[in-house]
């Protein structure tokens, strides 16, 4: 997963640089420049479709990468790798959102309005919001700043990704059994290089297939409509990879509480190394209860993704609140269940060993005591 993420990141940077050659960060010209890329620029539609599909695939790989790390207990191997990965995830969410704004459709404008107004829940947030917007309302100045940040931050992600890999090589990666494999290591080439090349082939085939067949699979139809600042859409929603967080944000009626809960849900995986003990088995393969909780957590993530795309009325709000509680509870319960299960296993094994020793002593001393 990590190597495929590197490949997608490189493709995103390359296609993004190509797109900037024809994009104009201006309220009046942004939509026109996007239309020019799609209709008139040589192979512009392919480059933009690769960029859009690559963003979806990038986040799909991130979520699988995180889920795999949780399942195999990667946070126990090297906490520095875990926290650098979490930082990369947060930066990637920021870059993904900024890129969603650039086409300047209906969802771009109102999504930027919703997200930037979250800054007002912190002390001094209103002043910071005015500073970021370049005024009291979202304007061309805001769009230019979004464009600059979207262009620069991927290079920050690239540099931090290299640091992430360097930290990984300090202690090595985890494994499905979660055991110390120092004495069973194999050379990177040809074993892992061949495996990565096979993954690259599958990834590129999927990306090209999405580009030429389902280029607008994840795009909202409202994103193609011109902005009307006087009319708010009935349902404001981000791209699919942010829907789970958006569902959590909407499930809390209090503004500050919703923002805090959303960030807690996004960065909640940071607590895994904090509340975990030095477990002998890092992986969940030795812990059926934790596996069950993991499956519930993943299913609930998909459930929240569906809820985030719905209109926040009636039962959807209640379902979002239930999903939010379950998501936050799972973040705490998964490492605790693993630790308790391992303690139970080792205590049971220790008691069995002590009982076996006592029985051996009785068998050895029994005849002697009777003869005496």
SEVEX-457406 format. One record per atom (N, C-alpha, C): residue in three letters; x, y, z. Coordinates in pm, whole numbers, plus 50000, padded with zeros to 5 digits. Example, Ala and Ser with C-alpha at 12.3 -4.5 7.8 and 13.67 -1.06 7.14 Angstrom:
// residues 2
ALA513194943150780;ALA512304955050780;ALA513204967050780;SER512854977550708;SER513674989450714;SER512905000350787;
This chain:
// residues 372
UNK500824987950000;UNK500005000050000;UNK500865012750000;UNK501935012550080;UNK502775024450088;UNK503455027649956;UNK503975017249889;UNK504645019649761;UNK503645024449655;UNK502435019149657;UNK501425023749562;UNK501025038149590;UNK501005041949717;UNK500725055949751;UNK501805065249697;UNK503055060849701;UNK504135068649642;UNK503905070649493;UNK503495060049424;UNK503265060849280;UNK502125070549248;UNK501025069649323;UNK499895078549300;UNK500285092949332;UNK501055094949439;UNK501495108549474;UNK502315114649361;UNK503205106649304;UNK503995111649191;UNK503115115149072;UNK502125106549043;UNK501215109348932;UNK500385121848959;UNK499965123849084;UNK499175135749119;UNK499995148549102;UNK501255148049145;UNK502105159949132;UNK502345163048984;UNK502615152648904;UNK502885154648761;UNK501665160148688;UNK500505153848708;UNK499295158748640;UNK498875172348694;UNK499095174748823;UNK498755187748881;UNK499575199048821;UNK500875196648802;UNK501725206848740;UNK501255209748598;UNK500845199348526;UNK500335201348389;UNK499045209448389;UNK498185206848486;UNK496915214048492;UNK497125228848525;UNK498125231948607;UNK498345246048643;UNK498735254548523;UNK499205248348416;UNK499615255948298;UNK498435262348226;UNK497225257348251;UNK496035262748185;UNK494975267548282;UNK495205265948413;UNK494205270048511;UNK494415284548551;UNK493305291648576;UNK493355305548619;UNK492605306848751;UNK493305311248855;UNK492695312648988;UNK491995326148997;UNK490825326948937;UNK490025339248937;UNK488555335348941;UNK487765342649019;UNK486345339349032;UNK485635338748898;UNK485965347948809;UNK485275348848681;UNK485855339348576;UNK487115335448593;UNK487795327848488;UNK488095313448526;UNK487895309648652;UNK488225296048695;UNK487415285648618;UNK486105287448611;UNK485255277948539;UNK485595277848391;UNK485895289648335;UNK486255290548193;UNK487545282848166;UNK488525284248255;UNK489795277248236;UNK489625262148249;UNK488765257648341;UNK488505243348353;UNK487815238148227;UNK486875245748173;UNK486225241848048;UNK487235241247934;UNK488175250547933;UNK489215250447830;UNK490075237947841;UNK490425234147965;UNK491215222047985;UNK490465209847933;UNK489165209147962;UNK488375197347926;UNK488045196847777;UNK487965208447711;UNK487445208647573;UNK488495211947468;UNK489405221147499;UNK490295226447395;UNK491755222747413;UNK492245221947538;UNK493655218747559;UNK493965204647511;UNK495125202947451;UNK495515189747399;UNK495595179547512;UNK494735169547504;UNK494665158747603;UNK494415164047744;UNK493825175847754;UNK493545181447885;UNK492545173247963;UNK491555167547891;UNK490535159647960;UNK491135147148022;UNK492165141347957;UNK492805129448012;UNK493575133248139;UNK494305144448133;UNK495105148548248;UNK494215151648367;UNK493115158948342;UNK492225162248454;UNK491525149848508;UNK491115140848420;UNK490465128548466;UNK491425119948546;UNK492695119448503;UNK493705112248581;UNK493885118548718;UNK493865131848724;UNK494035138848851;UNK492855136348944;UNK491635136748889;UNK490435134348971;UNK490375119849018;UNK490595110548925;UNK490575096348964;UNK491715092849058;UNK492875099149037;UNK494015096649124;UNK493755101149267;UNK493005112149284;UNK492685116949419;UNK491825106649493;UNK490815101349424;UNK489955091249487;UNK490735078749520;UNK491585074449426;UNK492365062349450;UNK493395064449561;UNK493945076649569;UNK494915079849673;UNK494305078149810;UNK493095083549830;UNK492455082549962;UNK491955068349989;UNK491545061249885;UNK491155047249906;UNK492355039149956;UNK493525041749897;UNK494735034749942;UNK495145039050083;UNK494955051950114;UNK495275056750249;UNK494435049450353;UNK493125048350326;UNK492255041850423;UNK492595026950437;UNK492945020350328;UNK493355006350337;UNK494695005050410;UNK495575014650386;UNK496885014750452;UNK496735016450604;UNK495855025550645;UNK495605027750788;UNK494945015450851;UNK493935009950781;UNK493234998250834;UNK494194986450850;UNK495084984750752;UNK496074974050761;UNK497024976350879;UNK497424988950900;UNK498294991951013;UNK497634989351146;UNK496334992451157;UNK495604989751280;UNK495464974751302;UNK495144967451195;UNK494924952951208;UNK496194945751249;UNK497324949551190;UNK498584942851219;UNK499374949451332;UNK498794959651396;UNK499434965751512;UNK500714973151478;UNK500724980151364;UNK501934987351323;UNK502304998451421;UNK501325003651494;UNK501585014551588;UNK502435009951707;UNK502544996851728;UNK503374991551836;UNK504824989651794;UNK505054988951664;UNK506404986451613;UNK507274998951626;UNK506745010251581;UNK507495022851586;UNK506495034251589;UNK506375040751703;UNK505375051451718;UNK505705063451629;UNK506985065851599;UNK507345077051513;UNK506785075151372;UNK506815062951324;UNK506245060051193;UNK504745062451194;UNK504095058351303;UNK502635059851313;UNK502225074551314;UNK502925082651391;UNK502555096851401;UNK502935104551275;UNK504035100951210;UNK504365107351083;UNK503335103650976;UNK502845091250980;UNK501785087350888;UNK500485094750914;UNK500155096851042;UNK498965104651076;UNK499095118951026;UNK500275124851039;UNK500495138350987;UNK500325138750836;UNK500825128650768;UNK500645127850623;UNK499165126950586;UNK498405119350663;UNK496965118050638;UNK496255131450653;UNK496575138750759;UNK495935151750781;UNK496305161550671;UNK497575161750631;UNK497985170550521;UNK497295166650390;UNK497155153750367;UNK496495149150245;UNK495025153250243;UNK494375152950358;UNK492985157550365;UNK492895172350330;UNK493855180250381;UNK493865194450348;UNK494075196850201;UNK495025189850140;UNK495285191549996;UNK494095186949914;UNK493485175849953;UNK492315170949881;UNK491165180749884;UNK490925186850000;UNK489845196650010;UNK490145209149927;UNK491395213849931;UNK491765225649853;UNK491615223049703;UNK491945211049661;UNK491765207649520;UNK490295207049480;UNK489435203149574;UNK487995202649547;UNK487425216649525;UNK488105226649581;UNK487615240449569;UNK487945246449433;UNK489065242449373;UNK489595249349256;UNK488665249549133;UNK487875239149103;UNK486975240248987;UNK485915251249001;UNK485695255749123;UNK484805267049153;UNK483375264749105;UNK482885252649137;UNK481485249849114;UNK480675252849239;UNK479415248749238;UNK478525251449351;UNK479065244949479;UNK479445232149470;UNK479955225049588;UNK481295230749634;UNK482105235549540;UNK483385241549577;UNK483165253749666;UNK482295262549623;UNK482085275049697;UNK481465272449833;UNK480385264649836;UNK479675262649962;UNK480445253250056;UNK481205244049998;UNK482065235850082;UNK483155244050148;UNK483755253450073;UNK484755262350131;UNK484135271250238;UNK482915275550215;UNK482215283850314;UNK482015276350445;UNK481585263750435;UNK481335255750556;UNK482635253150632;UNK483665248950561;UNK484905244950627;UNK485635256950687;UNK485705267950613;UNK486425279650666;UNK485705285650786;UNK484395284650791;UNK483665290150905;UNK483875282051032;UNK484465270151021;UNK484795262551142;UNK485885269451221;UNK486635278451157;UNK487695285651227;UNK487145294851335;UNK485875298651323;UNK485305308251418;UNK485035302251555;UNK485185289051571;UNK484905282851700;UNK486075284251795;UNK487255288151745;UNK488425289851831;UNK488595304751863;UNK489215308051975;UNK489425322252008;UNK490275329151899;UNK489785340351854;UNK490465347551747;UNK490235341751610;UNK489335332151601;UNK489085325551473;UNK488465334551368;UNK487625343951413;UNK486985352951317;UNK488025361651246;UNK489005366451323;UNK490075374451262;UNK490935365851169;UNK491225353451210;UNK491995344551125;UNK491245341350996;UNK489915340051006;UNK489105337550887;UNK489175349150789;UNK489075361350841;UNK489195373150754;UNK490565373750688;UNK491595370050764;UNK492945370150709;UNK493095359950597;UNK492555347950618;UNK492655337450516;UNK491865341150392;UNK490655346550410;UNK489815350050297;UNK490315362350222;UNK491135370550289;UNK491585383050226;UNK490505393650230;UNK489555391950319;UNK488445401450330;UNK487345395150413;UNK486155401350405;UNK485035396450485;UNK484225385750413;UNK484475383650286;UNK483755373550209;UNK484765365850123;UNK484335354150077;UNK485165346249986;UNK485205353049850;UNK486405354849798;UNK486565362349672;UNK487715356449592;UNK488115363649488;UNK489245359349405;UNK490525357949487;UNK490705366649585;UNK491885365749671;UNK491905352349744;UNK490775348149794;UNK490675335149863;UNK491035323849769;UNK490495324449646;UNK490755313849549;UNK492235313149514;UNK492885324549502;UNK494335324649472;UNK495115318049586;UNK494735320749710;UNK495435314849824;UNK495205299749830;UNK493985295649799;UNK493695281349794;UNK494545274549687;UNK494675281149573;UNK495455275549463;UNK496925274249499;UNK497485284349562;UNK498895283949601;UNK499155272849702;UNK498275271649801;UNK498435261149902;UNK498295247249840;UNK497345245849748;UNK497145232949683;UNK498355229149597;UNK499045238949546;UNK500225236349464;UNK501445232949550;UNK501605239549664;UNK502815238049743;UNK502775226049839;UNK501635223549900;UNK501555213150003;UNK501905199049954;UNK501575195249829;UNK502005181849785;UNK503505179649792;UNK504305190049773;UNK505755188549784;UNK506165186649931;UNK505415192950022;UNK505625190550165;UNK505295176050198;UNK504195171050141;UNK503805157050163;UNK504865147650108;UNK505425151049992;UNK506465142649933;UNK507685141850025;UNK508115153250078;UNK509255153250169;UNK508985145750297;UNK507785147550355;UNK507435140450477;UNK507275125450451;UNK506855121850331;UNK506745107650296;UNK508115101050296;UNK509115108150248;UNK510485102750251;UNK510955100850396;UNK510625110550482;UNK510965109150624;UNK510205097350685;UNK508965095350643;UNK508145084150690;UNK508815070750657;UNK509345069750536;UNK510015057450494;UNK511335055550569;UNK512075066450590;UNK513325065350665;UNK513075060650808;UNK512035065850870;UNK511685061451006;UNK511255046851006;UNK510595042650899;UNK510155028750889;UNK511345019250891;UNK512465023450829;UNK513625014450819;UNK514435013850948;UNK514035021451049;UNK514745020651178;UNK514495007151244;UNK513215003551259;UNK512854990851322;UNK512244980951225;UNK512024985051101;UNK511364976251006;UNK509854976951019;UNK509174970850926;UNK507714971050925;UNK507144959451006;UNK505864960151034;UNK505204949251105;UNK504914937851008;UNK504324927251059;UNK504014915650975;UNK502694909851021;UNK502074901350939;UNK500744896150974;UNK500684889051108;UNK501764882351150;UNK501754875351279;UNK502044884651395;UNK502634896351366;UNK502964905751472;UNK504104901451560;UNK504974893051509;UNK506104887951587;UNK507394894451541;UNK508454892751618;UNK509764898051582;UNK510354889351471;UNK510534895451352;UNK510994887851236;UNK512434891251198;UNK513204896751294;UNK514574901151264;UNK515404889951204;UNK515274878051256;UNK516094866751209;UNK515514860051085;UNK514374864951037;UNK513734858750922;UNK513554868750808;UNK514334879350807;UNK514214889650703;UNK514734884250571;UNK514144889550463;UNK514564885850327;UNK515004898550255;UNK515824897450152;UNK516264909350077;UNK515084916350010;UNK515194929750001;UNK514124937349936;UNK513994933449789;UNK515154931849724;UNK515144927549584;UNK515664913149578;UNK514974903949511;UNK513844906249420;UNK512464904449482;UNK512394900849612;UNK511104896549668;UNK510084908049672;UNK510444918949738;UNK509484929849752;UNK509394938349627;UNK510484939549553;UNK510434947549430;UNK509484941249328;UNK509504927949316;UNK508584921249225;UNK507144922949272;UNK506944921649403;UNK505594923449457;UNK505074937549432;UNK505944947649452;UNK505534961449429;UNK505244964049282;UNK506034958249192;UNK505784960049049;UNK504434954049008;UNK504094942649067;UNK502774936749040;UNK501664945949091;UNK501874951849210;UNK500894961349262;UNK500784973749175;UNK501914978649124;UNK501904990249035;UNK501084987448909;UNK501264975448852;UNK500534971948730;UNK499024971948754;UNK498594965948866;UNK497174965748899;UNK496644979748925;UNK497434987848994;UNK497015001449027;UNK496865009848901;UNK497835009248813;UNK497775017148690;UNK496635012548600;UNK496384999448598;UNK495264994348519;UNK493934999748574;UNK493804999848706;UNK492575005348766;UNK492435020248743;UNK493535027648753;UNK493485042048733;UNK493155045648590;UNK493775038748494;UNK493475041348353;UNK492045037348320;UNK491595026048375;UNK490215021848351;UNK489215031948405;UNK489485037548524;UNK488605047748580;UNK488635060448496;UNK489815064248447;UNK489955076548369;UNK489165075948239;UNK489225064948170;UNK488615064048038;UNK487175058848040;UNK486755053148153;UNK485415047248157;UNK484495054448255;UNK484995057548374;UNK484165063848477;UNK484865076448528;UNK485135085848437;UNK485915097748474;UNK485215106148580;UNK483885106648576;UNK483125115048669;UNK482355106748770;UNK482895094948804;UNK482185085748892;UNK481895091949028;UNK482845099049085;UNK482685104549220;UNK482325119349220;UNK482205125549104;UNK481915139849097;UNK480435142649121;UNK480145152949198;UNK478765156949222;UNK478265165149103;UNK477045162549053;UNK476525170248940;UNK476495185348964;UNK476275189449091;UNK476235203849122;UNK477595210449100;UNK478645202449095;UNK479975208049076;UNK480145213948935;UNK479245210448843;UNK479335215648707;UNK478465228048688;UNK477735232048791;UNK476855243748778;UNK477595256248826;UNK477295267748765;UNK477925280348809;UNK477465284148949;UNK478305291549019;UNK478025295249158;UNK476905305449166;UNK475995303049260;UNK474965312749293;UNK475095315649443;UNK475725326949477;UNK475995330049617;UNK474745333549696;UNK473625335349628;UNK472375338949696;UNK471505326849725;UNK471915315049679;UNK471095303249699;UNK471945291749749;UNK471645287049870;UNK472385275949929;UNK471785262749881;UNK472595253149836;UNK472055240149795;UNK471385232949911;UNK470425224349878;UNK469705216849982;UNK470645207750059;UNK471605201749989;UNK472575192750052;UNK473965197050010;UNK474765201350108;UNK476165204650083;UNK476995192850129;UNK477785187250038;UNK478585175650076;UNK479915175950003;UNK480965170750068;UNK482285170250006;UNK482435157749919;UNK483665154949878;UNK483935142549806;UNK483735130649899;UNK483655118649840;UNK483295106749917;UNK484275103850029;UNK485555107350010;UNK486545103750112;UNK486475112650235;UNK485655123050233;UNK485445131450351;UNK484055129650411;UNK483235121150352;UNK481845120250394;UNK481705115050538;UNK482585105950580;UNK482465100650717;UNK482685111750819;UNK483685120350793;UNK483955131450885;UNK482835141750879;UNK482285143950761;UNK481195153550746;UNK479935148650818;UNK479695135450814;UNK478545129850887;UNK478695132051036;UNK479905130451088;UNK480165132651230;UNK479985147451265;UNK480455156351179;UNK480305170751202;UNK478825174651212;UNK478005169051124;UNK476575172651122;UNK475775165951232;UNK476315155351290;UNK475545147951391;UNK475505155151525;UNK476415164651546;UNK476455172151672;UNK475795185651650;UNK474705188651721;UNK473995201251696;UNK474785213651735;UNK475695212451831;UNK476495223851874;UNK477665225651779;UNK477905237951733;UNK478935240451631;UNK480325236751681;UNK480725242151794;UNK482055239151848;UNK482195224351882;UNK481145218551939;UNK481175204351972;UNK481315195651848;UNK480615199551741;UNK480705191951617;UNK482105192551557;UNK482715204351558;UNK484065205851503;UNK485075197751585;UNK484975198751718;UNK485885191351805;UNK485725176251785;UNK484465171551779;UNK484215157251762;UNK484725152351628;UNK484565160351524;UNK485045156451391;UNK486565154651390;UNK487295164351447;UNK488755163251450;UNK489205151951542;UNK488445149451649;UNK488775138151736;UNK488595124851662;UNK487565124151578;UNK487325111851501;UNK488395109851394;UNK488855120851332;UNK489865119851226;UNK491215115951285;UNK491625122851392;UNK492945120651451;UNK492905110851567;UNK491795103851585;UNK491655094851699;UNK492605083151698;UNK493105079451580;UNK494045068151575;UNK495355071551646;UNK495545084351681;UNK496755088151755;UNK496785082051894;UNK495625077951947;UNK495595072552083;UNK496035057952089;UNK496115051151975;UNK496455036951976;UNK497775034152048;UNK498875040952012;UNK500125038052085;UNK500075042252231;UNK499235052152265;UNK499195057352402;UNK498545047552499;UNK497485040852455;UNK496745032252547;UNK497045017552525;UNK498055014652444;UNK498455000752421;UNK499654997452510;UNK499744985052549;UNK500894980452627;UNK501904973852533;UNK503024969652587;UNK504024962652506;UNK503554948352483;UNK502734946652382;UNK502124933652357;UNK503094924552283;UNK503054911752318;UNK503914902052252;UNK503424899052111;UNK502094899152093;UNK501504897051961;UNK500894910351916;UNK501544916851820;UNK501044929751773;UNK499794928051687;UNK499724917451611;UNK498644915551516;UNK497354911051584;UNK496234913251516;UNK494934908751566;UNK494664894051534;UNK495594887551463;UNK495374873551429;UNK495264864751554;UNK495874869351664;UNK495824861651788;UNK494724866651881;UNK493844875551831;UNK492814881451917;UNK491484882351844;UNK490664871751849;UNK489364871951781;UNK488434883351826;UNK488344886851956;UNK487464898051992;UNK487864911251928;UNK489174913751919;UNK489634926051854;UNK489324925751705;UNK489404914151642;UNK489064913051500;UNK487604916551478;UNK486744911751568;UNK485324914951556;UNK485094929951570;UNK485764936251665;UNK485634950751684;UNK486174958351564;UNK487234953151505;UNK487814959451386;UNK486834959051268;UNK486174947751249;UNK485194946451141;UNK484034956151164;UNK483584957351289;UNK482494966751321;UNK482944981151291;UNK484194984351326;UNK484734997751302;UNK484765001151153;UNK485224991651071;UNK485284993850926;UNK483894995050867;UNK482974986250910;UNK481604986950860;UNK480945000150900;UNK481225004851020;UNK480665017551065;UNK481235029250985;UNK482515028250946;UNK483115038550860;UNK482335039650728;UNK482025028250668;UNK481245028250544;UNK479835033550569;UNK479285030150684;UNK477945034850721;UNK477925050050733;UNK478945055850797;UNK479035070450809;UNK479245077050673;UNK479955070350584;UNK480155075750449;UNK478825077050376;UNK477965067050391;UNK476635067750329;UNK475805078850393;UNK475875080050524;UNK475075090250595;UNK475515104250554;UNK476815106350534;UNK477305119550500;UNK476795124750367;UNK476345115650279;UNK475825119750149;UNK474335122850152;UNK473675120550266;UNK472225122550275;UNK471905136350332;UNK470645140150315;UNK470175152850371;UNK470065151550522;UNK470605160950598;UNK470645159650746;UNK469295162150811;UNK468355153050790;UNK467025154350849;UNK466575140650900;UNK465645141050995;UNK464985128951042;UNK465935118551096;UNK465745106251049;UNK466505095051101;UNK467975095151065;UNK468345102650960;UNK469755103150921;UNK470605109751029;UNK470035119751097;UNK470785126451204;UNK471015116751320;UNK469965109551358;UNK470085099751466;UNK471065088651430;UNK471015084251304;UNK471945073951259;UNK473375079151263;UNK473575091851227;UNK474905097751234;UNK475425098651376;UNK474555101751470;UNK474965102351611;UNK475355088451662;UNK474585078351622;UNK474915064651661;UNK476265060551602;UNK476475063551473;UNK477735060251408;UNK478915067651470;UNK478685080051512;UNK479755087751575;UNK480185081451707;UNK479215077851789;UNK479535071351918;UNK480275058351896;UNK479805050451797;UNK480445037551771;UNK481875039451719;UNK482095049451634;UNK483425052051580;UNK484405055951690;UNK484005065351774;UNK484895069751882;UNK485125058751985;UNK484105050852012;UNK484255039852108;UNK485215029252055;UNK485125026351925;UNK485995016151866;UNK487455020351872;UNK487735033451857;UNK489115038151861;UNK489765035351996;UNK488965035352101;UNK489495032652235;UNK489445017752267;UNK488415010952219;UNK488214996952258;UNK489164987352188;UNK489544990252063;UNK490374980751988;UNK491694977852061;UNK492504988052096;UNK493764984752168;UNK493534979252307;UNK492474983552375;UNK492204978352509;UNK491814963552505;UNK490994959852406;UNK490594945852392;UNK491814937152364;UNK492714942152276;UNK493924934552245;UNK494764932252370;UNK494954942852450;UNK495774941552570;UNK495134932052671;UNK493824933152692;UNK493134924352788;UNK493174909852741;UNK493004907752611;UNK493004894052560;UNK494364887552577;UNK495424895252549;UNK496764889652564;UNK497074886852712;UNK496624895852799;UNK496824893452943;UNK496114880652986;UNK494904878652936;UNK494134866452968;UNK494854854052917;UNK495374854652792;UNK496064843052735;UNK497304839452815;UNK498114849552849;UNK499364846652918;UNK499114842653063;UNK498104848353126;UNK497774844253262;UNK497274829853263;UNK496444826253164;UNK495964812553156;UNK497114802853132;UNK498034806853041;UNK499194798253013;UNK500074796753136;UNK500234807753211;UNK501074807153332;UNK500434798153437;UNK499124799253456;UNK498434790753552;UNK498524776153512;UNK498364773553381;UNK498474759753334;UNK499874754353357;UNK500874762853337;UNK502254758353359;UNK502504755553506;UNK502004764353594;UNK502174761953737;UNK501454749353781;UNK500254747353728;UNK499504735153763;UNK500234722753713;UNK500844723653596;UNK501594712353543;UNK502804709153631;UNK503484719653680;UNK504644717553767;UNK504214710853897;UNK503094715653954;UNK502594709754079;UNK502254695054059;UNK501614691853948;UNK501264677753921;UNK502504669153904;UNK503534674653839;UNK504774667053823;UNK505434664453959;UNK505404674554045;UNK505974672854179;UNK505214662254257;UNK503884662754245;UNK503084652754317;UNK503384638654267;UNK503524637254133;UNK503804623954079;UNK505184618954121;UNK506124628554135;UNK507484624554172;UNK507594621354322;UNK506954629454405;UNK507084627854550;UNK506034618554609;UNK504964615954537;UNK503894607554594;UNK504374593954639;UNK505034585754552;UNK505504572454596;UNK506504573154710;UNK507354583154712;UNK508334584354817;UNK507664586754954;UNK506634595654954;UNK505934598455078;UNK505214586055130;UNK504614577955040;UNK503914566055082;UNK504864555555137;UNK506054554155071;UNK507014544155119;UNK507584548055255;UNK507764560955279;UNK508294565255409;UNK507224563655518;
